[in-house]
Amino acid sequence: MKKILLVALLAVPFCSFGQTADNKNNISIGFGSQSYNGVLANTWFDFTYEWYGVLPINYSRYLNSSFDVTASTTAGNFGHCQNDPDDVQFWPDGVKKIAMKSMLVTANVAIKYKLANGYLLKEDAKISPYLYIGVGVNPVLDMWNHRVLPGTYTSLIGGAGVRYNITEKFNFTYNIGFGVFNNDKMDYGNVNCPQPKNPMYMQNTYTLGYNF
């Protein structure tokens, strides 16, 4: 029994954690929130504004010790309701601002740079931070008869996160991501607005993943 315990203890430092050449694929699912930044308001980092729930599903493929390629999708409500007394209710020309609420779906591909790459941190580190950049296709649906221009938009995305490798197979990830849309039409920012602004979203997500 003592020999078995000794062998087990000696083996611990050599256990491989995380997504590596031996476990090239990772799939994860979780929950999170997303918020709006556009001509109506900037609700990022302001907990007095509404935050909407979002469901993320992610897949990543190991390329080498520094890079992964990822594909992800999310779905959730998106927009801003002009019901706060501190909100500016009218444009300078007197036109009233109107709330926007929609269903936002994202379908993204990105390149992820991992800091646990053997240069900055050990590749098999328990805690693995990363950065990423990519592009997305975003169907926007008007499901509540709010003032939104439905359609399919494209976006530039980027963000950062940190993965905690629970075991060789399982991990938990926190991710903060941002997206900026290719035009300002979704929230009618190009209509009667003196300073049009392409709408943007921010997502905070928490996912449980599996390497295989």
C-alpha positions as protocol buffer text, in pm:
chain_id: "A"
residue {
  index: 1
  type: MET
  ca { x: 0 y: 0 z: 0 }
}
residue {
  index: 2
  type: LYS
  ca { x: 284 y: 238 z: 87 }
}
residue {
  index: 3
  type: LYS
  ca { x: 452 y: 164 z: -246 }
}
residue {
  index: 4
  type: ILE
  ca { x: 132 y: 246 z: -436 }
}
residue {
  index: 5
  type: LEU
  ca { x: 91 y: 574 z: -246 }
}
residue {
  index: 6
  type: LEU
  ca { x: 455 y: 667 z: -313 }
}
residue {
  index: 7
  type: VAL
  ca { x: 417 y: 599 z: -686 }
}
residue {
  index: 8
  type: ALA
  ca { x: 100 y: 811 z: -696 }
}
residue {
  index: 9
  type: LEU
  ca { x: 268 y: 1104 z: -522 }
}
residue {
  index: 10
  type: LEU
  ca { x: 568 y: 1088 z: -753 }
}
residue {
  index: 11
  type: ALA
  ca { x: 337 y: 1088 z: -1055 }
}
residue {
  index: 12
  type: VAL
  ca { x: 148 y: 1408 z: -959 }
}
residue {
  index: 13
  type: PRO
  ca { x: 409 y: 1660 z: -1084 }
}
residue {
  index: 14
  type: PHE
  ca { x: 414 y: 1491 z: -1424 }
}
residue {
  index: 15
  type: CYS
  ca { x: 37 y: 1497 z: -1482 }
}
residue {
  index: 16
  type: SER
  ca { x: -60 y: 1706 z: -1786 }
}
residue {
  index: 17
  type: PHE
  ca { x: -329 y: 1968 z: -1736 }
}
residue {
  index: 18
  type: GLY
  ca { x: -525 y: 2160 z: -1998 }
}
residue {
  index: 19
  type: GLN
  ca { x: -569 y: 2147 z: -2371 }
}
residue {
  index: 20
  type: THR
  ca { x: -241 y: 2013 z: -2515 }
}
residue {
  index: 21
  type: ALA
  ca { x: -111 y: 1809 z: -2807 }
}
residue {
  index: 22
  type: ASP
  ca { x: -253 y: 1504 z: -2629 }
}
residue {
  index: 23
  type: ASN
  ca { x: -597 y: 1663 z: -2587 }
}
residue {
  index: 24
  type: LYS
  ca { x: -634 y: 1886 z: -2892 }
}
residue {
  index: 25
  type: ASN
  ca { x: -1008 y: 1958 z: -2865 }
}
residue {
  index: 26
  type: ASN
  ca { x: -1214 y: 2140 z: -2607 }
}
residue {
  index: 27
  type: ILE
  ca { x: -1589 y: 2196 z: -2590 }
}
residue {
  index: 28
  type: SER
  ca { x: -1759 y: 2408 z: -2326 }
}
residue {
  index: 29
  type: ILE
  ca { x: -2099 y: 2541 z: -2230 }
}
residue {
  index: 30
  type: GLY
  ca { x: -2211 y: 2782 z: -1961 }
}
residue {
  index: 31
  type: PHE
  ca { x: -2394 y: 3106 z: -1887 }
}
residue {
  index: 32
  type: GLY
  ca { x: -2328 y: 3477 z: -1867 }
}
residue {
  index: 33
  type: SER
  ca { x: -2449 y: 3829 z: -1931 }
}
residue {
  index: 34
  type: GLN
  ca { x: -2424 y: 4082 z: -2211 }
}
residue {
  index: 35
  type: SER
  ca { x: -2470 y: 4456 z: -2227 }
}
residue {
  index: 36
  type: TYR
  ca { x: -2506 y: 4731 z: -2486 }
}
residue {
  index: 37
  type: ASN
  ca { x: -2295 y: 5031 z: -2582 }
}
residue {
  index: 38
  type: GLY
  ca { x: -2433 y: 5261 z: -2852 }
}
residue {
  index: 39
  type: VAL
  ca { x: -2613 y: 5586 z: -2923 }
}
residue {
  index: 40
  type: LEU
  ca { x: -2878 y: 5518 z: -2657 }
}
residue {
  index: 41
  type: ALA
  ca { x: -2636 y: 5469 z: -2368 }
}
residue {
  index: 42
  type: ASN
  ca { x: -2320 y: 5296 z: -2253 }
}
residue {
  index: 43
  type: THR
  ca { x: -2427 y: 5024 z: -2010 }
}
residue {
  index: 44
  type: TRP
  ca { x: -2084 y: 4859 z: -1979 }
}
residue {
  index: 45
  type: PHE
  ca { x: -1953 y: 4838 z: -1623 }
}
residue {
  index: 46
  type: ASP
  ca { x: -2260 y: 5021 z: -1491 }
}
residue {
  index: 47
  type: PHE
  ca { x: -2468 y: 4791 z: -1272 }
}
residue {
  index: 48
  type: THR
  ca { x: -2752 y: 5044 z: -1250 }
}
residue {
  index: 49
  type: TYR
  ca { x: -2841 y: 4955 z: -1610 }
}
residue {
  index: 50
  type: GLU
  ca { x: -2994 y: 4631 z: -1731 }
}
residue {
  index: 51
  type: TRP
  ca { x: -2781 y: 4328 z: -1810 }
}
residue {
  index: 52
  type: TYR
  ca { x: -2927 y: 4048 z: -2018 }
}
residue {
  index: 53
  type: GLY
  ca { x: -2855 y: 3678 z: -1990 }
}
residue {
  index: 54
  type: VAL
  ca { x: -2661 y: 3492 z: -2259 }
}
residue {
  index: 55
  type: LEU
  ca { x: -2595 y: 3124 z: -2334 }
}
residue {
  index: 56
  type: PRO
  ca { x: -2244 y: 3047 z: -2473 }
}
residue {
  index: 57
  type: ILE
  ca { x: -2124 y: 2730 z: -2648 }
}
residue {
  index: 58
  type: ASN
  ca { x: -1757 y: 2710 z: -2747 }
}
residue {
  index: 59
  type: TYR
  ca { x: -1522 y: 2480 z: -2935 }
}
residue {
  index: 60
  type: SER
  ca { x: -1146 y: 2520 z: -2961 }
}
residue {
  index: 61
  type: ARG
  ca { x: -874 y: 2326 z: -3141 }
}
residue {
  index: 62
  type: TYR
  ca { x: -512 y: 2314 z: -3029 }
}
residue {
  index: 63
  type: LEU
  ca { x: -268 y: 2439 z: -3295 }
}
residue {
  index: 64
  type: ASN
  ca { x: 53 y: 2466 z: -3095 }
}
residue {
  index: 65
  type: SER
  ca { x: 169 y: 2567 z: -2750 }
}
residue {
  index: 66
  type: SER
  ca { x: 85 y: 2934 z: -2814 }
}
residue {
  index: 67
  type: PHE
  ca { x: -225 y: 2932 z: -3035 }
}
residue {
  index: 68
  type: ASP
  ca { x: -570 y: 2774 z: -3059 }
}
residue {
  index: 69
  type: VAL
  ca { x: -841 y: 2832 z: -3318 }
}
residue {
  index: 70
  type: THR
  ca { x: -1189 y: 2873 z: -3172 }
}
residue {
  index: 71
  type: ALA
  ca { x: -1550 y: 2868 z: -3289 }
}
residue {
  index: 72
  type: SER
  ca { x: -1827 y: 2991 z: -3062 }
}
residue {
  index: 73
  type: THR
  ca { x: -2191 y: 3086 z: -3057 }
}
residue {
  index: 74
  type: THR
  ca { x: -2404 y: 3276 z: -2809 }
}
residue {
  index: 75
  type: ALA
  ca { x: -2769 y: 3376 z: -2785 }
}
residue {
  index: 76
  type: GLY
  ca { x: -2941 y: 3625 z: -2559 }
}
residue {
  index: 77
  type: ASN
  ca { x: -3135 y: 3949 z: -2531 }
}
residue {
  index: 78
  type: PHE
  ca { x: -2956 y: 4269 z: -2629 }
}
residue {
  index: 79
  type: GLY
  ca { x: -3038 y: 4638 z: -2612 }
}
residue {
  index: 80
  type: HIS
  ca { x: -3124 y: 4921 z: -2377 }
}
residue {
  index: 81
  type: CYS
  ca { x: -3451 y: 5054 z: -2234 }
}
residue {
  index: 82
  type: GLN
  ca { x: -3480 y: 5431 z: -2203 }
}
residue {
  index: 83
  type: ASN
  ca { x: -3650 y: 5423 z: -1865 }
}
residue {
  index: 84
  type: ASP
  ca { x: -3381 y: 5570 z: -1641 }
}
residue {
  index: 85
  type: PRO
  ca { x: -3439 y: 5935 z: -1535 }
}
residue {
  index: 86
  type: ASP
  ca { x: -3067 y: 6000 z: -1588 }
}
residue {
  index: 87
  type: ASP
  ca { x: -3081 y: 5891 z: -1952 }
}
residue {
  index: 88
  type: VAL
  ca { x: -3087 y: 6162 z: -2217 }
}
residue {
  index: 89
  type: GLN
  ca { x: -3436 y: 6117 z: -2359 }
}
residue {
  index: 90
  type: PHE
  ca { x: -3410 y: 6338 z: -2667 }
}
residue {
  index: 91
  type: TRP
  ca { x: -3164 y: 6410 z: -2944 }
}
residue {
  index: 92
  type: PRO
  ca { x: -3056 y: 6777 z: -2975 }
}
residue {
  index: 93
  type: ASP
  ca { x: -3308 y: 6828 z: -3257 }
}
residue {
  index: 94
  type: GLY
  ca { x: -3594 y: 6727 z: -3026 }
}
residue {
  index: 95
  type: VAL
  ca { x: -3649 y: 6376 z: -3162 }
}
residue {
  index: 96
  type: LYS
  ca { x: -3723 y: 6134 z: -2878 }
}
residue {
  index: 97
  type: LYS
  ca { x: -3489 y: 5843 z: -2824 }
}
residue {
  index: 98
  type: ILE
  ca { x: -3667 y: 5508 z: -2824 }
}
residue {
  index: 99
  type: ALA
  ca { x: -3566 y: 5188 z: -2643 }
}
residue {
  index: 100
  type: MET
  ca { x: -3403 y: 4906 z: -2833 }
}
residue {
  index: 101
  type: LYS
  ca { x: -3440 y: 4538 z: -2744 }
}
residue {
  index: 102
  type: SER
  ca { x: -3357 y: 4239 z: -2959 }
}
residue {
  index: 103
  type: MET
  ca { x: -3242 y: 3879 z: -2965 }
}
residue {
  index: 104
  type: LEU
  ca { x: -2874 y: 3875 z: -3056 }
}
residue {
  index: 105
  type: VAL
  ca { x: -2710 y: 3558 z: -3187 }
}
residue {
  index: 106
  type: THR
  ca { x: -2335 y: 3546 z: -3244 }
}
residue {
  index: 107
  type: ALA
  ca { x: -2136 y: 3298 z: -3452 }
}
residue {
  index: 108
  type: ASN
  ca { x: -1765 y: 3370 z: -3417 }
}
residue {
  index: 109
  type: VAL
  ca { x: -1428 y: 3236 z: -3523 }
}
residue {
  index: 110
  type: ALA
  ca { x: -1110 y: 3357 z: -3355 }
}
residue {
  index: 111
  type: ILE
  ca { x: -743 y: 3298 z: -3292 }
}
residue {
  index: 112
  type: LYS
  ca { x: -652 y: 3259 z: -2927 }
}
residue {
  index: 113
  type: TYR
  ca { x: -307 y: 3341 z: -2788 }
}
residue {
  index: 114
  type: LYS
  ca { x: -230 y: 3143 z: -2473 }
}
residue {
  index: 115
  type: LEU
  ca { x: 6 y: 3283 z: -2211 }
}
residue {
  index: 116
  type: ALA
  ca { x: 60 y: 2931 z: -2072 }
}
residue {
  index: 117
  type: ASN
  ca { x: 276 y: 2839 z: -2370 }
}
residue {
  index: 118
  type: GLY
  ca { x: 604 y: 2734 z: -2215 }
}
residue {
  index: 119
  type: TYR
  ca { x: 752 y: 3082 z: -2255 }
}
residue {
  index: 120
  type: LEU
  ca { x: 552 y: 3299 z: -2017 }
}
residue {
  index: 121
  type: LEU
  ca { x: 387 y: 3025 z: -1810 }
}
residue {
  index: 122
  type: LYS
  ca { x: 420 y: 2648 z: -1814 }
}
residue {
  index: 123
  type: GLU
  ca { x: 208 y: 2488 z: -2085 }
}
residue {
  index: 124
  type: ASP
  ca { x: 55 y: 2250 z: -1830 }
}
residue {
  index: 125
  type: ALA
  ca { x: -14 y: 2525 z: -1574 }
}
residue {
  index: 126
  type: LYS
  ca { x: -334 y: 2495 z: -1373 }
}
residue {
  index: 127
  type: ILE
  ca { x: -419 y: 2860 z: -1447 }
}
residue {
  index: 128
  type: SER
  ca { x: -403 y: 2958 z: -1815 }
}
residue {
  index: 129
  type: PRO
  ca { x: -480 y: 3319 z: -1923 }
}
residue {
  index: 130
  type: TYR
  ca { x: -535 y: 3407 z: -2289 }
}
residue {
  index: 131
  type: LEU
  ca { x: -620 y: 3679 z: -2541 }
}
residue {
  index: 132
  type: TYR
  ca { x: -811 y: 3644 z: -2867 }
}
residue {
  index: 133
  type: ILE
  ca { x: -929 y: 3832 z: -3175 }
}
residue {
  index: 134
  type: GLY
  ca { x: -1165 y: 3730 z: -3453 }
}
residue {
  index: 135
  type: VAL
  ca { x: -1476 y: 3800 z: -3659 }
}
residue {
  index: 136
  type: GLY
  ca { x: -1844 y: 3721 z: -3615 }
}
residue {
  index: 137
  type: VAL
  ca { x: -2173 y: 3691 z: -3801 }
}
residue {
  index: 138
  type: ASN
  ca { x: -2466 y: 3819 z: -3596 }
}
residue {
  index: 139
  type: PRO
  ca { x: -2834 y: 3759 z: -3670 }
}
residue {
  index: 140
  type: VAL
  ca { x: -3041 y: 4020 z: -3487 }
}
residue {
  index: 141
  type: LEU
  ca { x: -3411 y: 3945 z: -3433 }
}
residue {
  index: 142
  type: ASP
  ca { x: -3688 y: 4185 z: -3331 }
}
residue {
  index: 143
  type: MET
  ca { x: -3900 y: 3963 z: -3107 }
}
residue {
  index: 144
  type: TRP
  ca { x: -4066 y: 4222 z: -2883 }
}
residue {
  index: 145
  type: ASN
  ca { x: -4169 y: 4493 z: -3135 }
}
residue {
  index: 146
  type: HIS
  ca { x: -3901 y: 4723 z: -3002 }
}
residue {
  index: 147
  type: ARG
  ca { x: -3714 y: 4972 z: -3214 }
}
residue {
  index: 148
  type: VAL
  ca { x: -3444 y: 4761 z: -3375 }
}
residue {
  index: 149
  type: LEU
  ca { x: -3354 y: 4703 z: -3738 }
}
residue {
  index: 150
  type: PRO
  ca { x: -3341 y: 4322 z: -3769 }
}
residue {
  index: 151
  type: GLY
  ca { x: -3094 y: 4159 z: -4003 }
}
residue {
  index: 152
  type: THR
  ca { x: -2759 y: 3985 z: -4019 }
}
residue {
  index: 153
  type: TYR
  ca { x: -2460 y: 4195 z: -3919 }
}
residue {
  index: 154
  type: THR
  ca { x: -2089 y: 4128 z: -3905 }
}
residue {
  index: 155
  type: SER
  ca { x: -1861 y: 4222 z: -3621 }
}
residue {
  index: 156
  type: LEU
  ca { x: -1501 y: 4243 z: -3511 }
}
residue {
  index: 157
  type: ILE
  ca { x: -1453 y: 4064 z: -3180 }
}
residue {
  index: 158
  type: GLY
  ca { x: -1181 y: 4042 z: -2917 }
}
residue {
  index: 159
  type: GLY
  ca { x: -1135 y: 3969 z: -2552 }
}
residue {
  index: 160
  type: ALA
  ca { x: -950 y: 3792 z: -2277 }
}
residue {
  index: 161
  type: GLY
  ca { x: -1006 y: 3516 z: -2029 }
}
residue {
  index: 162
  type: VAL
  ca { x: -856 y: 3279 z: -1781 }
}
residue {
  index: 163
  type: ARG
  ca { x: -899 y: 2902 z: -1769 }
}
residue {
  index: 164
  type: TYR
  ca { x: -859 y: 2695 z: -1456 }
}
residue {
  index: 165
  type: ASN
  ca { x: -766 y: 2337 z: -1535 }
}
residue {
  index: 166
  type: ILE
  ca { x: -946 y: 2129 z: -1275 }
}
residue {
  index: 167
  type: THR
  ca { x: -812 y: 1799 z: -1412 }
}
residue {
  index: 168
  type: GLU
  ca { x: -652 y: 1682 z: -1735 }
}
residue {
  index: 169
  type: LYS
  ca { x: -998 y: 1666 z: -1892 }
}
residue {
  index: 170
  type: PHE
  ca { x: -1216 y: 1925 z: -1716 }
}
residue {
  index: 171
  type: ASN
  ca { x: -1173 y: 2302 z: -1685 }
}
residue {
  index: 172
  type: PHE
  ca { x: -1357 y: 2617 z: -1584 }
}
residue {
  index: 173
  type: THR
  ca { x: -1322 y: 2940 z: -1783 }
}
residue {
  index: 174
  type: TYR
  ca { x: -1410 y: 3305 z: -1723 }
}
residue {
  index: 175
  type: ASN
  ca { x: -1418 y: 3514 z: -2042 }
}
residue {
  index: 176
  type: ILE
  ca { x: -1483 y: 3881 z: -2113 }
}
residue {
  index: 177
  type: GLY
  ca { x: -1552 y: 3952 z: -2479 }
}
residue {
  index: 178
  type: PHE
  ca { x: -1633 y: 4257 z: -2690 }
}
residue {
  index: 179
  type: GLY
  ca { x: -1784 y: 4300 z: -3033 }
}
residue {
  index: 180
  type: VAL
  ca { x: -1830 y: 4605 z: -3255 }
}
residue {
  index: 181
  type: PHE
  ca { x: -2078 y: 4586 z: -3543 }
}
residue {
  index: 182
  type: ASN
  ca { x: -1995 y: 4683 z: -3899 }
}
residue {
  index: 183
  type: ASN
  ca { x: -2248 y: 4969 z: -3919 }
}
residue {
  index: 184
  type: ASP
  ca { x: -2473 y: 5191 z: -3705 }
}
residue {
  index: 185
  type: LYS
  ca { x: -2810 y: 5085 z: -3845 }
}
residue {
  index: 186
  type: MET
  ca { x: -2919 y: 4828 z: -3584 }
}
residue {
  index: 187
  type: ASP
  ca { x: -3029 y: 5084 z: -3322 }
}
residue {
  index: 188
  type: TYR
  ca { x: -3111 y: 5349 z: -3583 }
}
residue {
  index: 189
  type: GLY
  ca { x: -2805 y: 5545 z: -3476 }
}
residue {
  index: 190
  type: ASN
  ca { x: -2779 y: 5678 z: -3830 }
}
residue {
  index: 191
  type: VAL
  ca { x: -3123 y: 5845 z: -3805 }
}
residue {
  index: 192
  type: ASN
  ca { x: -3155 y: 6190 z: -3644 }
}
residue {
  index: 193
  type: CYS
  ca { x: -2837 y: 6129 z: -3444 }
}
residue {
  index: 194
  type: PRO
  ca { x: -2573 y: 6404 z: -3454 }
}
residue {
  index: 195
  type: GLN
  ca { x: -2294 y: 6156 z: -3369 }
}
residue {
  index: 196
  type: PRO
  ca { x: -2366 y: 5810 z: -3514 }
}
residue {
  index: 197
  type: LYS
  ca { x: -2194 y: 5526 z: -3332 }
}
residue {
  index: 198
  type: ASN
  ca { x: -2168 y: 5162 z: -3429 }
}
residue {
  index: 199
  type: PRO
  ca { x: -2331 y: 4959 z: -3152 }
}
residue {
  index: 200
  type: MET
  ca { x: -2111 y: 4728 z: -2948 }
}
residue {
  index: 201
  type: TYR
  ca { x: -2168 y: 4448 z: -2701 }
}
residue {
  index: 202
  type: MET
  ca { x: -1981 y: 4316 z: -2401 }
}
residue {
  index: 203
  type: GLN
  ca { x: -2020 y: 3961 z: -2269 }
}
residue {
  index: 204
  type: ASN
  ca { x: -1909 y: 3812 z: -1937 }
}
residue {
  index: 205
  type: THR
  ca { x: -1933 y: 3434 z: -1950 }
}
residue {
  index: 206
  type: TYR
  ca { x: -1857 y: 3137 z: -1727 }
}
residue {
  index: 207
  type: THR
  ca { x: -1818 y: 2794 z: -1887 }
}
residue {
  index: 208
  type: LEU
  ca { x: -1735 y: 2438 z: -1793 }
}
residue {
  index: 209
  type: GLY
  ca { x: -1524 y: 2263 z: -2053 }
}
residue {
  index: 210
  type: TYR
  ca { x: -1402 y: 1917 z: -2148 }
}
residue {
  index: 211
  type: ASN
  ca { x: -1080 y: 1827 z: -2329 }
}
residue {
  index: 212
  type: PHE
  ca { x: -1066 y: 1532 z: -2564 }
}
